[in-house]
Amino acid sequence: MRLFNSIVGKRTMDKYRILLIDDHKILLEGAQRLLGGLELYMVSGTASSGKEAISLLKSQDYDILVTDYELPDFTGLEIMRVARSVNPDIKVIVLSMHDDPSVVKELLKENIDGFVLKNDAHSSLLQALDKVTSGKKFFSDDISEILVRQINSPSEKSDLSPRETEIIKLIARDFSTKQIAEVLFISEKTVETHRKNILRKTDCSSVVGLVNYAHAHGLT
């Protein structure tokens, strides 16, 4: 494995090797161009699905994982877990279209190194790379604001996020996981992840419980 040495921001090899994952071709190519030619970094692998990414992680050596959160077959969280099982020292930066507090919370539990929103990815990604390779954390400004709000209002941590509210409304209308994924343009695995979070937050143990919760809270 490529190792980080004790000098902050430096490494024992020539460049940090990055695996870049995104299922949107335009965003993937844009990030590749952004990082191309940089002195300290090189994109040595790209993937547009979780399956492809996991195959690369198990066969190649990377220092940094930059991954979309929502992929057709896996979530960024699942890919990150595989990456760290292969290389515990890998740095992980998650990209997302959404500043969903529940997603942020789950990723923080997994000790991610950076969280960058796609709407400011170009300006923030380079900052994130410099921060995480020097042993620090980096979060987009909007994400930092969410963290501050959660610290100041701990009770909000158990509230459903806007995306979770959408999903529980669809569950109450008897939509299947596949139908919810199609309506919200997300993967079925992402729907299942949200469903688990909703069950935990609402203290429900079944779909029937979720439907009753939705009725009780005016979500139908």
Disulfide bonds with the S-S distance in Angstrom:
none
